[in-house]
Structure formats: C-alpha cells, structure tokens
C-alpha cells in the first residue's frame, strides 16, 4: 500500500483505545522529533482494529488535532487487523513489467480475499538465497472498505491521508536496531497492545512471519482484577506498580532496591505532562493487533482466536511464595519502563503536584495486594507466552528458518515492570524492551527527554509510520 513521506508527514497510529501521532523531520540516521501527541478514545470507536463509529472517530481526531501543534495535516495511517494480509512469495527473476503481470495472475492464490475488494502492493526484497534465480517478494493486501473508513474519517477531521502502511512493517523500521542485518539468526518483535499482540519474525533483512496473538494489556488488567479482587480501574493502576516486578531473574545479580510507591503517579500511572503548557499527553490507551492469516498457511491462535477467561487464582499449595524485598542497586533505564518523574504526581489534567500524593501512596502500600497483582500478571503473561511459543514453533517448521536470537517487546504491555525478564524465562530467548527512539538523533518536540523514555514503547508504531523506508 502506498506511502508518501515528506518533511511534514506525521505517523498516525489509531487503535482501540487511543490516537498516537509523531512528526519527524530529517532522514534515517538523523531524525529530529518535532511533535508528539496522544489522545484517549472512548470505547466502541475502534473494535478489533477496524473503525466501528466513523463519525465519532472523525470528531475525536479533529479535537485531537486542534489541541496540538503539528505542522501540516499530511498523515500516514497504520492498519492492522484480520483484513490485512502480509505474504512472502518467491518468483522467478524477471523484468518489473513481467513481475507486475505475474503477481496479478498469482496473487489470488496467496491472498484470502477477492482481489477486486482489496488494495494490494508489493516490493522486491532481493534474491531468495545465495545463487538462487528466484526473487523474494513481499506482498501486502488490505480490504478496501476497511482502509476507506480510516482514510474517510481522517479527511472528515480535516486531515490529508497521504499513505497507508501495515503496522507490522512500521515496527520493523522503528524497533529493530541498525545492526540487525549483522544478526546470523532471526529476531522477534512483540508489540503488546490492548487486546492483541503484533508478532513479527525478521530474518535476512525482511519480515518472514507476521501474525497476531490474542492477549494484551486489557487481559493483564482483567487478570489482576480477578486475582486481587479489585475493580478494573484500580487494576489498571496496579499494572504499573513498580513493586510488582515480574520474574526473578534479577535475583541472581544481587539484591535490588525497589522504587517507593510514591515515585509513580497513582491517579493514572501512564499519564505524562508535556513541556509546553497546552499540549497534554496522557499514556493510557491501547493498541491493536495485526494481520489475520488464513489457517492453511499460519497456525490458528489459541482457542480459535478467542482468549479464555483468566484462570482462577491458584491454591495456596500451588502459589509461588512471595519473595523477600530486594535492596541496593539502582535499576538502569531499560528496567525503568514505567517511570514517571520521581516524587511527582500527575493528575488527569496533566498538572504536576509534589509531595502529598507521593506520601499518601507510600502510606497505602499493601504487600498482600502486590503479591496478588503479581500472581494475576504472571498468569496472564504466561498465557500470552504460550501463544507466542506456538508461533515460534511454526516459524521453526518452515524451510530455511533460522534460530531466534533476540526478542524485542514494545507497546503498552512493555510498560509492565520486568515483563522482558519474565518473557525471557518463559520463551527461553533473550528478551529486551525495544528502543524506537534510538533512531531519533534530536528532540525538539513538546515532550521532555525524560518523559519520552516513559512513552517510548507506546510510540513504536507511530514512529515507524513517520520513518522513511530504508
């Protein structure tokens, strides 16, 4: 699907819970971040990655744009749902004209939707292998009506859609490090959104598998609410509780000092305040999943694509004993995925208040609650890991598949403290938080460097949409 990037193009990520927009200038290797925007969406506007309420989405987008200071109105949209298909196909090497004709004839064999109802694009990735006379072609298709509802809502909001991209491909631009081409094996990206997780296997300079896995931050919240017997609103706050660090891998490195509860906002731990007075950025929302593959080529998600209810809390005999508090060593930036300004409370309007909120949060600390929250999170992340493992096994079953050497995790789910370490334990593959801002050389935006570290995982798709193809 086409995308036209100019100096004023903005990457706009629309998902179930939020609008996320990023404006970059410059080129790869020297991007400058010009502006960042985040806006929560009411429930029911976007469902399963598709526009459910066109007019309300247009109104929310218009309000969002009015409250920010983006330069221009040209946007690149991202799509990711069961009506998006990404395929890798090998064709005999031929002229561009002949290849276009050949893909037109054979596309229906690879695209599980009528071609007259689809928007299709392709790119030649290069030779299918050393000494091969085949070229590897990446074919992308999306249902016209689904794409049209997104672009129509953007135009109704006064914006100018100049391109549509698949979120999976955007993530490969923003999340993967520049030296990924030197990897002898394959790498995996997990973008954990609100209800679905984007999964991309990248090997030999191109994505070789894109899938969605049921499960995300909303399932984490429900699991916490069930395990701790608390309302979902409180469970959402507890999701970012710095004392609830998943996994125990760090114990081998020596005792760790846990941050105090007052170091994080209690009203909404994902909220952030921009450095300018008017542009408030809060980091609540969700993100969506990506493409649905036909069952004969890709394994079905667990439970036929439906997530079962979170299992009941384990009995006392089965429960993991609560670990002793750790002390000393300060965590590095990678481990501080959900950090907000220490000691600073940020309310729903983005106004900072010192002191009293932090003191109250420290007084409210409940070790038993922390234990129940951790237990619920471990159950939910464990279920997600089982589905991810199923996709990994499918990757290994394909001819020429290389061993996965690294997992990069982004999205709202990446803000849960210790989720990277816990996934490392469950998957048996080294897992770390992705750093899409490593591609950005300068920050001239409305958000401080410190706050960008908090927002970074959530902005991965929007950043990738704003970046040029390399």
N, C-alpha and C positions, 0 to 999 in steps of 0.2 A: 504494500500500500504506500502511496506516495507521501513524501515529507519534504518540505522546502524550508531550509533553515536560513535565516538572515540574522543580522546583528540585533534585531529587536524581537526575535521569535521567543515565545515563552512555552515551556513544557507544562502542560496542564493535566494532572492526574485526578480523575474523577472516580470515586468508588462509593461503596455503600454508606460510609459514614462521613466523608469529608471531601473538600476540594483542596488540592495541594498544587501550588504553582511556583515555578522557579524561572527566573530570567538570567541568562548568561550572556556574556559578550566575549569576543576573542575566539581562539581556536584551540583544538586539542593540545595539551601541554602548557597552555597559558590562559585558561578560562578565568574570567572575573565574574564573581557573583554580584549581580546588580540589585535583585529584589527577590524576596521570599514571601509567599502568602499561604495562609492556612485558614480554612473555614469549615466548621462542622455542618453537616447536613442533617435535616430532620429524618426520622425513619421513614422508609417507604418510597423514597425518591429513586434510589438505585437498588435493585434487587438482583442477586446472582450475577452481578456485573453488567446488567442491562438497565436502560432508562425505563423506569416504571411510571414516573409522573413528569412528562415533558415540560409542562408549563411551570410547575413548581421548581424544577431544576433550573430553568431559564431565569426565573425570578431570583433564586439563590445565587446564581452565577453573577447576575447583574449587581446585586447587593455586595457581593464579594469584591468585584472589580471596582466599584465605587469607593470602597473603604481602603483601597490600596493605591499605590503609585507606580504601577507598571508602565513602562514606556512602550506605547503602541498597543494594539489589540490582536496581533497575529499569534495564534496558538497552535501547538501541535498536540493533538489528543492521543491518549493511550487507550487501547481496548484489550480486554482480557476476560473471556468467558467461554461457554460451551459453543458459541457460534464463531469462534476464532480457531483456525487450524494452521499449524506450522508443520511442514514436512521437509525432510531431506531426501532428495531423489538424485540418482546418478544417471546422466545422459551421455551418449557418445559425443565426443568433442565435434562441434560444428560451428558454422557462422552464426552471428547473432540473429540474423533473419530466419535461418532454418531452425534455430533453437526456439524462437518465439512460436513458430508454427508447430513444432513438435510438442512443446508444453501445452499448447492449446488443444492438441489432439489427446494427449495422455493425462491431462490434469484430472479429468473426472475419475480416473482410476485411483487417485490419491486424495481427492477432496470429497468428503462425505456430505456434500450439499449440491443442489443443482447449480451449475456454473452460471446460468443466467440470473441467479439470485445472489451471486457472490461478487465481491470485489477481490481481485487476485493480483498479486505481484510476485516477482521472483528476482533473485540475484545469484550470479555465478560466483561460487566461493573459491573455485580453483580445482586443481586435479584431485580426483578421488583417492589417489595414492601414488606413491613413487613409481614412475614408469607406466602408470595407467593411461589408457586412451579415453577414459571417462572423466567428465567434469561433475563435480558435486554442486547441485542446485538447491538453494533454499527457496521453497515455495510457501507463500503466506496467502491465506484466503480468509475473508470475513463476510458474514451475511450483510447484504446491502442495507436492509431495513434497520438492522441493529446499529450500524455505523451512522446511518442517516439521522437517527433520533438523537445521537450525541451531537453531531455537527449542526443539526437544526436548532437544538437547544442553545448551543453556543452562539449561533447567529442571532437568535431571538434575544440573547443577552447583550447584543451589540459587539460581539467578538468576531474575529475573522479566522476560522479554521483553515490553516494552510497545509495540513497534513494529518494523517492518522497512522499510528505506529502500534505494533504489538508490544505490550508491556514486557514480555519476556526478552525481546531484543533490546529494549531500552535498558533493562537491568544488566545485560552483558556489557553495555557501554559504560555504565556508571560504577558498577560494583567490582568488576574484575580489575586487578592491578595491571599496570602497563607491561610487566614482565611475564604475564600469564602465558605468552607464546613459548616461553622457555620451559614450561612445565612438560615433563615427559608423560605424565599421566593425564587424567581428566579432573575437572573441578566441578563442584556442585553449588548452585545458588539456591537458597531458600528464602523467599520473601514472604514472611508470615503476616498475612493481612488479618482482616476481621473474622471472616468466615471460611476463607480458603487460602491456601498457601501456593504461591508460584514456585515451581521446581524446574530448574534448567540445568542440564548437564552440558558442559562446554569442553570440547576436545579438539585438538588440532586446529585451533583458530576459528571454530564455529560451533554453534549450539547443535548437538546431536539428539537431544531429547528435551521436549518441553511438555509439562503436564501440570495439572492442578491436583492438589491433595486436600481433601476435606479437613478442616480444622484451622483455627486461628485464635486471635485474641478474645473473640466473643465466647468461644468454647473454654478458654482459660478462665474467663470471668465466671461462667456458669459453674465450672468445676470448683472454683474457690468458694462461690456462694453455697454450693451444696455441702462441701466438706466442712466449712466453718460455720454453716447455718447463719449466714448474714445476707442482707439484701444485695442485689446485684450492683447497686450504686456504690455500696461500701466495698464490694469485692473488686470493682474496677480500681478503686484507690489502692487496695491492698496488693493489686497486681504489681505496683511499682514500689512496694515496701522494700527498702534496701536491706532489711534484716532477713528477708525471705530469699536467700540466695540458693538457687537450685544446685544440686550436686555437691560432692565432697572432694573433688579432685584437688582443690587448693589446699586441703589439709596437709598434703604431703609436702607442701612448700613451707610449712611452718605456720604458727598462729597468725590470724588476721584480725585486724580491728574492724568491727562492723560500724558503719556510719550510724549516728544517732537519728532517731525518727524525725527530729526537728530539722535535720538537714534537707528534708524534702517537703514540698508543699503537701498539705493534707486535703485541701478543698478539691484540687484536681492535679495530681502529680504530673500530668502530661502537659500542663499549661505553661506557656512561656511568655515573656514580655519582650517586645522588640525595643531596639534602642531609640526609635522615634516615638513620639508621643501618641500618634493616632493609629498606627498600624499594629493592632493587637494580633498576635499569633498564639493560638492555643493548640496543643498537640493531642487532642482527644481521639479523634476519628478512627476510621477503619480503612482498609484497602481491600481490593478484590482479587479474584483468582484469575488464572488464565486458562488457555485454550482447552477445549474438550476434544479428545482424540477418539476416533472410532475404536470399538472394542477389539476388532480383529488385529489392530496394529499395536495397541497400547493396553496395558493391564487395567482393568476397571478399578476405581477407587474402592477402598474397603467398604463393605456394607452397601454395595451398589451405589456408591456416591453419597450415601446418607450417613452422617455421623450418629452413632448410637448415643443414648444418654450417658452422661458420665457415670462410671460405676459407683456403687455405694461406697462410703468410706470403709477402709479396711478395719478388720477387728484389731483389738489390742495385741493379739498374738502375732498378727501379720504386719503391724505398723512398724516403721523404722524408728528406732529411738531418737529422741530429739538430741541433736548434737550440742556439745558444750560451746559456749560463746568463744569466739576467737579474738585475739588481741594483736596489737602491734602493727605490722607492716601496712602501709597505705596502699590502696589499690591504684593501679595505673589507669590512664584514660580509657583503655579498651574495656576495662571492667566496670567503668562508671557510666554504663549506657543510659541510665535514667536520672543521672544527677541534674539537679537544679541548683541555683546559687545556694550554698550552704547558709543555713540560718534565715533564709528569705522565704516568706510565704507569698504565694501569688494567687490572688482571688480570681473570680470568674471574669472580672473586667480587665484582668492583666495588671492590676495595681499591686505593687510590692508593699509588704508591711513587715517590719522587723520585729523580732523578739517574742511577742506574746504567743503567736501561733506555734513557733518552734518549741517554746517551753511547754505549751499545752500538749503538743504531740508527744514530747518526751514523757510527760506525766501519764499519758494514755497507753503507754507501751504494755502489751499483753503477750507474754511468751507463749501461752497456750494458743492464742489466736494465730501467732506467727507459725506455730507448728502445723495447725490445721490448714492454713493458707498454703504452706509449702507442700503438704500432702496432696491437696487438691491440684496444685500446679504440676506436681510430678506425675500424677495420674494422667492429666490432660496432655502434657508434653510427651509422655510415654506412648499414648495412643497415636499422636501425630508422628512420632518416630517410627512406629510400626508401619504406617502407610508409606513414609519416606523410604524405609528399608525395602518395601515391596517394589518401589520404582527403581531403586538402586539395583536390585536383583534383576529386574527386566533389562536395565542398561547392560549388565554384565552378560546377559544372554545373547546380545547382538554381536554379529561378526565384527571383529576389529575393535571391540570395546576395550578401553584402557582402564586401569585401576584408578579409582578416585583417590586423590591425594589431599584434597582440601575441601572444606565446606564453608561458604560464606553466608551468613544469616543477616537479613535486613527486615524491614517492616516493623509494625507496631510490636510484634512479638519479640523482636530483638531487644526491646527496652526492658524486658524482664531480667533482673539481675541473675547472672550465672547460667542463662539458658544456653550459651555457647559451650560452656564446660559440660553441662548436662547432656547436650546432644552429642558431644564428643564421646562421652561414656556410652550412650545408648547405641550410636551408629558405628563406633569403632573407627571413626575418621576424625582427624583433627578439624575442629570447627572454631571459627572466629567470626566476630562481627565484621561485616563489610564496611568499607570506608569510601563511599562515593565522593566525599569532599576532598579526597586525596587528588582528584583530577582538577580541583579548583586552586589556582595559584593566588588569587587575591579576593578579599571580601570587602566589597563596597556597598553591601546591602543594608537593609533596615534591621538586621539581626546581628547581635554581637557574636564574636568568635566563640565565646563560652557557651552561649545558648545554641549555636549551630551544632555543637557537639551533642547536645541533647536531641536535637531534631534530626540529625544526620540519617539514622536508619529509616525514618518515616519519609524522607525526601528522595529515596533512592530512585523510584520510578520517574518522578518529575524531573530530576537532574538528568537521567538518561534520555528522556524525551527532548530536553533542551540541548543536548550534546550532538555534535555532528557525527555522521558515520565515519569510521576510520578505515 
